[in-house]
Amino acid sequence: MKTALLIVDHFPPSFAPRMGYLCKYLKSLGWTARVFSVKHPSKINKFDNLVGYVPAEEVPMPSYSQSHAIDKLLIEIGGRFCGSLGWSMYDQKMYKHIKKEITNEHYDVVLCSTASFFPLSCAYKIAQKLRLPLILDFRDIYEQDPYAYSTKGLAGMLRKIHIKNRNKIISKANAITTISEWHKEYLSKHNGNIHLIYNGFDEELFFPHNEAPTSQFNITYTGSVAPTDCIGSRDPELFFQAIGELHTQGKLEHKTFCVNFYTDDKSKIYLKQVADKYGIGQYIHITEWVSSKDIPSILAESNVLLILVAAKNTHGVMGTKLYEYLAMKRQILCVPETSGPVVKIMTDAGAGHAFDNTTDIRNYLETHYNIWKATGYVPCSTNWEYVRQFSRELQAKQFVEIFEKTTKEKFKDKSD
């Protein structure tokens, strides 16, 4: 059985379903893996159901100051004395730990998955030392959202350093994988061997549910909402305004019309502020994060699933919730955009509607609320054959195909 060495920024139980699901299905595909990741706060550990499929270890990272920006800058500057290619002190810490742990072990490929830049340098150095093919997986990149990372001051300096180093390592990798057409096209400037592997859903947890009567008309959103400095980023304003107008017109009953948010602490505060602004607090129920294994039953008891996007201000952002929503065969309401990759997939699946104005959202909510009052449920005609292409098991096969291809390549000296 072949073995992949995974060096990643997150791994279950922390937020990392993409790599967690890959490891879940590796054994059935003739592979196994050992994983090294960074330790994260327990409050974001919601993927315990993906623990135990392969050996995985969290590497503790150092902290040098109370200021996050200064801390990161010190890590970058200090790392300049340790090596090239953006060799940060975080990379050094992880590199030394992994090198010691894998002595006399055999691997066939190195895979690094990240939502930023770390631990790209560490993975590159490990692959170089072991003379193994290197595959880089990008779940997010800086350029997808110009408002998420400051371009000024210390943060701006770090951004430039990270992008330059990232691109240099990309050019030296054997293969690149990423999550959207936009990401694929953007990163292809630095490496021609790039593959699109969407995010997806686990068929054992998420699958079509027949419409069944519910005691309330439930609209559900799972995920963060708190905005960046970008106006319109995951913006619930139009949605809340539409509910406010229906409330003013006397068309809603707070005992039967319910909007449920399962989200983080920062988003809780923001959502309450917006709900109070429109006087609709009685309809909005805000709950903390729940474990991923509890999400399917919550979605199954919903009539409409809400997606908030900002396609005009971001590029290629394709959250996991889209695919999980699609798998459940429930109506999807997407606001405040009517174009972009999320809307295209949702529309191609025949799963819902997208609106960018209060009038259309209000009419949609009133229509489907009335359908629910008459029948107890909201019908949905999602094309399951189309949706199945986003199965995590099928995506694991895509990764393994790339593994197999790269392991047949001879190691090339990637030194500077």
Secondary structure, 3 states (H helix, E strand, C coil): CEEEEEEECCCCCCCCHHHHHHHHHHHHHCEEEEEEEECCCHHHCCCHHHCCCCCEEEECCCCCCCCHHHHHHHHHHHHCCCCCCCCCHHHHHHHHHHHHHCCCCCCCEEEEEECCCCCHHHHHHHHHHHCCCEEEEECCCHHHCCCCCCCCHHHHHHHHHHHHHHHHHHHHCCEEEECCHHHHHHHCCCCCCEEECCCCECCCCCCCCCCCCCCCEEEEEECCCCCCCCCCCCCCHHHHHHHHHHHHCCCCCCCCEEEEEEECHHHHHHHHHHHHHCCCHHHEEEEECCCHHHHHHHHHCCCEEEEECCCCCCCCCCCHHHHHHHHCCCEEEEECCCCCHHHHHHHHCCCEEECCCHHHHHHHHHHHHHHHHHHCCCCCCCCHHHHHHHEHHHHHHHHHHHHHHHHCCCCCCCCC
